[in-house]
Amino acid sequence: MPDDPAVEDYLTELGRRCVDLLGPDLVGVYAGGSLALDGYRAGRSDIDVAVVVRDAIGPGTKSRLVAALRHESLPCPARGQELVVYRAEVAAAGDAEPGFEVELNTGARMAFRATFDPADRPPADGSFWYGIDRGILAGNGLAILGPPVAQVFSSPSDEVLADLLIRSLDWHLASPVPLADDAVLNACRAWHRSRTGHWLSKPAAGRAVLEAGGSLDAGVIEQALCARTGGPAPDPERVRRFLAAVRADLAGWRPGFLD
């Protein structure tokens, strides 16, 4: 967790509101993403939160949860908040399905979205993020309240994660938005996870790939790391070639093959 009182206060209040709204149906509230991986950067990072409930929740509860946790009601001190509510059985399943009860994106610099069913999520946005995020939570998540993450979340298998990570690279490659530093560092994180079995933050993964050497384009990784601190964006064509190279590498990954 970053040494940032505003983030700590925000998460404490978010947890308190979840307790008030969900009562005994609440299992726990967990921080994931950059907070869990020690990569949070004020002004750039999002706050990723997973809320786990015992059973499915109804439309009224979902609407009240969104109203209480959206930025206009609970100002987010980061770029934005990405919150997902899961049933306990989904959190523990270790599969690739989205399976969420609520997905809420909200913040001063984030487009608002509240989705109450995975079927209503635009297919172009990708459905692979959830299994990846739950994999990160299972190994690295931080309990804001509730039982330890190891008692709540299960990671997808290496085989399932390989497919999800490849799909994430395909999503970046198909994006109409020019490819940039986030795509490069996501690919580095995928490569590092496939090689070591451990998750790192995106910047730490970029540095780890540089230290590992090998045939991947070190220059575009350096460009991506510099871009995160205000430098120019990496060259889109170099990014595309880099993603394709990492994708080819992951496609040859087999479960249990960890250097």
C-alpha positions as CSV (number, residue, x, y, z in Angstrom):
1,M,0.0,0.0,0.0
2,P,1.4,3.4,-0.9
3,D,2.3,5.8,2.0
4,D,-0.5,8.1,1.0
5,P,-3.0,9.1,3.7
6,A,-5.6,10.1,1.1
7,V,-5.6,6.6,-0.5
8,E,-5.8,5.0,2.9
9,D,-8.6,7.2,4.1
10,Y,-10.5,6.6,0.8
11,L,-10.2,2.8,1.1
12,T,-11.3,2.9,4.7
13,E,-14.4,4.9,3.9
14,L,-15.1,2.7,0.9
15,G,-15.0,-0.4,3.1
16,R,-17.2,1.3,5.7
17,R,-19.9,2.1,3.1
18,C,-19.7,-1.5,1.8
19,V,-20.4,-2.8,5.3
20,D,-23.3,-0.4,5.7
21,L,-24.9,-1.4,2.4
22,L,-24.1,-5.1,2.3
23,G,-24.2,-6.1,6.0
24,P,-23.7,-9.8,6.6
25,D,-23.7,-10.5,2.8
26,L,-20.2,-8.8,2.6
27,V,-17.2,-11.2,2.7
28,G,-14.5,-8.6,2.2
29,V,-13.0,-5.7,0.4
30,Y,-9.6,-6.0,-1.4
31,A,-7.1,-3.8,-3.2
32,G,-5.6,-5.1,-6.4
33,G,-3.8,-3.7,-9.4
34,S,-1.0,-1.3,-8.8
35,L,-1.8,-1.0,-5.1
36,A,-1.3,-4.7,-4.6
37,L,1.8,-4.8,-6.8
38,D,3.5,-1.8,-5.1
39,G,3.3,0.1,-8.4
40,Y,0.9,2.8,-7.5
41,R,1.8,6.3,-8.8
42,A,-0.1,9.3,-7.7
43,G,-1.6,11.2,-10.6
44,R,-1.4,8.3,-13.0
45,S,-2.5,5.0,-11.4
46,D,-6.1,3.9,-10.8
47,I,-7.4,2.4,-7.5
48,D,-8.5,-1.2,-8.2
49,V,-10.9,-2.7,-5.7
50,A,-12.6,-6.1,-5.5
51,V,-15.6,-6.5,-3.2
52,V,-16.7,-10.0,-2.4
53,V,-20.2,-11.0,-1.4
54,R,-21.7,-14.3,-0.2
55,D,-24.5,-14.5,-2.8
56,A,-25.9,-12.7,-5.8
57,I,-27.2,-9.2,-5.0
58,G,-30.3,-7.7,-6.4
59,P,-30.7,-4.7,-8.7
60,G,-31.7,-2.3,-5.9
61,T,-28.6,-3.2,-3.9
62,K,-26.4,-2.8,-7.0
63,S,-27.8,0.6,-7.7
64,R,-27.4,1.8,-4.1
65,L,-23.8,0.5,-4.1
66,V,-23.0,2.5,-7.2
67,A,-24.6,5.6,-5.8
68,A,-22.6,5.4,-2.6
69,L,-19.2,4.6,-4.2
70,R,-19.2,6.7,-7.4
71,H,-16.8,9.6,-7.5
72,E,-19.6,12.2,-7.0
73,S,-20.5,10.6,-3.6
74,L,-17.0,9.4,-2.6
75,P,-14.3,11.4,-4.3
76,C,-11.5,9.2,-5.6
77,P,-8.0,10.6,-4.9
78,A,-6.5,8.8,-7.9
79,R,-7.2,9.1,-11.6
80,G,-10.2,6.9,-11.0
81,Q,-11.5,3.8,-9.3
82,E,-12.1,0.5,-11.0
83,L,-14.3,-1.6,-8.7
84,V,-15.7,-5.1,-9.3
85,V,-18.1,-7.0,-7.1
86,Y,-17.8,-10.8,-7.2
87,R,-19.8,-13.6,-5.5
88,A,-17.6,-15.7,-3.2
89,E,-17.9,-18.7,-5.5
90,V,-16.6,-16.7,-8.5
91,A,-13.7,-15.4,-6.5
92,A,-12.7,-18.9,-5.5
93,A,-13.4,-20.6,-8.8
94,G,-10.0,-20.0,-10.4
95,D,-11.5,-19.7,-13.9
96,A,-11.5,-17.1,-16.7
97,E,-15.2,-16.0,-16.7
98,P,-16.0,-12.4,-15.8
99,G,-18.7,-13.5,-13.4
100,F,-19.1,-10.1,-11.7
101,E,-22.2,-8.7,-10.0
102,V,-21.2,-5.0,-10.5
103,E,-18.5,-3.3,-12.4
104,L,-18.0,0.4,-11.6
105,N,-15.5,2.8,-13.2
106,T,-15.6,6.3,-11.8
107,G,-13.3,9.2,-11.2
108,A,-12.4,12.7,-12.1
109,R,-10.4,11.6,-15.1
110,M,-12.2,8.3,-15.9
111,A,-15.3,7.7,-18.0
112,F,-18.2,6.6,-15.8
113,R,-19.5,3.1,-16.2
114,A,-21.8,0.9,-14.1
115,T,-22.5,-2.5,-15.4
116,F,-24.7,-5.1,-13.6
117,D,-24.2,-8.1,-15.8
118,P,-21.2,-9.3,-17.8
119,A,-23.5,-9.8,-20.8
120,D,-24.0,-6.1,-20.9
121,R,-20.3,-5.3,-21.2
122,P,-19.2,-4.2,-24.7
123,P,-17.3,-7.2,-26.3
124,A,-14.8,-4.8,-27.7
125,D,-13.6,-4.0,-24.2
126,G,-12.4,-7.5,-23.6
127,S,-13.6,-10.1,-21.1
128,F,-10.1,-11.4,-20.2
129,W,-9.2,-8.8,-17.6
130,Y,-11.2,-10.4,-14.8
131,G,-9.3,-13.7,-14.7
132,I,-6.0,-11.8,-14.8
133,D,-7.1,-9.4,-12.1
134,R,-8.3,-12.3,-9.8
135,G,-4.9,-14.0,-10.5
136,I,-3.2,-10.9,-9.2
137,L,-5.5,-10.7,-6.2
138,A,-5.0,-14.3,-5.3
139,G,-1.2,-13.9,-5.0
140,N,-0.8,-10.2,-4.1
141,G,-4.1,-8.7,-3.1
142,L,-4.4,-6.5,0.1
143,A,-7.3,-7.1,2.5
144,I,-9.0,-3.7,3.3
145,L,-11.4,-5.8,5.5
146,G,-12.3,-9.4,5.6
147,P,-10.3,-12.7,5.5
148,P,-6.9,-12.9,3.9
149,V,-6.9,-13.1,0.1
150,A,-5.7,-16.7,0.1
151,Q,-8.9,-17.7,1.7
152,V,-11.1,-15.9,-0.8
153,F,-9.4,-15.8,-4.2
154,S,-8.0,-18.6,-6.4
155,S,-5.8,-17.9,-9.4
156,P,-6.6,-19.4,-12.8
157,S,-4.2,-22.2,-13.8
158,D,-1.1,-21.4,-15.8
159,E,-2.8,-22.8,-18.9
160,V,-5.8,-20.5,-18.5
161,L,-3.6,-17.5,-17.6
162,A,-1.5,-18.1,-20.8
163,D,-4.7,-17.9,-22.9
164,L,-5.9,-14.8,-21.0
165,L,-2.5,-13.0,-21.4
166,I,-2.4,-13.8,-25.1
167,R,-5.9,-12.4,-25.5
168,S,-4.8,-9.2,-23.7
169,L,-2.0,-8.8,-26.2
170,D,-4.4,-9.4,-29.1
171,W,-6.7,-6.7,-27.7
172,H,-3.9,-4.2,-27.6
173,L,-2.8,-5.1,-31.1
174,A,-6.4,-4.7,-32.4
175,S,-7.0,-1.4,-30.6
176,P,-7.7,1.6,-32.9
177,V,-6.0,3.8,-30.4
178,P,-2.2,4.3,-31.1
179,L,-0.2,1.7,-29.1
180,A,1.7,3.3,-26.2
181,D,3.7,2.6,-23.0
182,D,0.9,0.8,-21.2
183,A,0.7,-1.9,-23.9
184,V,4.5,-2.4,-23.7
185,L,4.5,-2.8,-20.0
186,N,1.5,-5.0,-19.9
187,A,3.3,-7.3,-22.3
188,C,6.4,-7.2,-20.0
189,R,4.2,-8.2,-17.1
190,A,2.8,-11.0,-19.1
191,W,6.2,-12.2,-20.1
192,H,7.6,-12.0,-16.6
193,R,4.5,-13.9,-15.2
194,S,5.0,-16.7,-17.8
195,R,8.7,-17.0,-16.9
196,T,8.6,-16.8,-13.1
197,G,5.1,-17.5,-11.9
198,H,5.0,-14.2,-10.1
199,W,3.3,-10.9,-10.8
200,L,5.0,-7.6,-10.9
201,S,3.7,-4.1,-11.4
202,K,4.0,-2.9,-15.0
203,P,7.1,-0.7,-14.5
204,A,8.8,-3.3,-12.3
205,A,8.1,-5.9,-15.0
206,G,9.6,-3.7,-17.6
207,R,12.8,-3.3,-15.6
208,A,12.9,-7.1,-14.9
209,V,12.7,-7.8,-18.7
210,L,15.5,-5.4,-19.3
211,E,17.6,-7.1,-16.6
212,A,16.9,-10.5,-18.1
213,G,18.3,-9.5,-21.5
214,G,17.3,-11.7,-24.4
215,S,16.0,-10.9,-27.8
216,L,13.1,-8.6,-26.9
217,D,13.5,-5.0,-27.9
218,A,15.1,-3.3,-24.9
219,G,14.8,0.2,-26.5
220,V,11.0,0.2,-26.7
221,I,10.8,-0.9,-23.1
222,E,13.1,2.0,-22.1
223,Q,10.9,4.3,-24.2
224,A,7.8,3.0,-22.3
225,L,9.4,3.5,-18.9
226,C,10.4,7.0,-19.8
227,A,6.9,7.8,-21.1
228,R,5.5,7.0,-17.7
229,T,7.5,9.8,-16.2
230,G,6.7,12.4,-18.8
231,G,8.8,11.4,-21.8
232,P,7.5,11.0,-25.3
233,A,5.3,7.9,-26.2
234,P,7.2,5.0,-27.7
235,D,7.0,4.5,-31.5
236,P,3.7,2.7,-32.3
237,E,5.3,0.4,-34.9
238,R,8.0,-0.7,-32.5
239,V,5.3,-1.3,-29.9
240,R,3.4,-3.5,-32.4
241,R,6.5,-5.6,-33.2
242,F,7.2,-5.9,-29.5
243,L,3.7,-7.1,-28.7
244,A,3.8,-9.6,-31.5
245,A,7.2,-11.0,-30.3
246,V,5.9,-11.4,-26.7
247,R,2.7,-13.0,-28.0
248,A,4.7,-15.5,-30.0
249,D,6.7,-16.3,-26.9
250,L,3.6,-16.8,-24.8
251,A,2.0,-19.0,-27.4
252,G,4.8,-21.5,-26.9
253,W,4.4,-21.4,-23.1
254,R,3.2,-24.7,-21.6
255,P,1.9,-25.2,-18.0
256,G,4.7,-25.9,-15.6
257,F,7.3,-24.3,-17.9
258,L,8.8,-21.8,-15.6
259,D,12.5,-20.8,-15.8
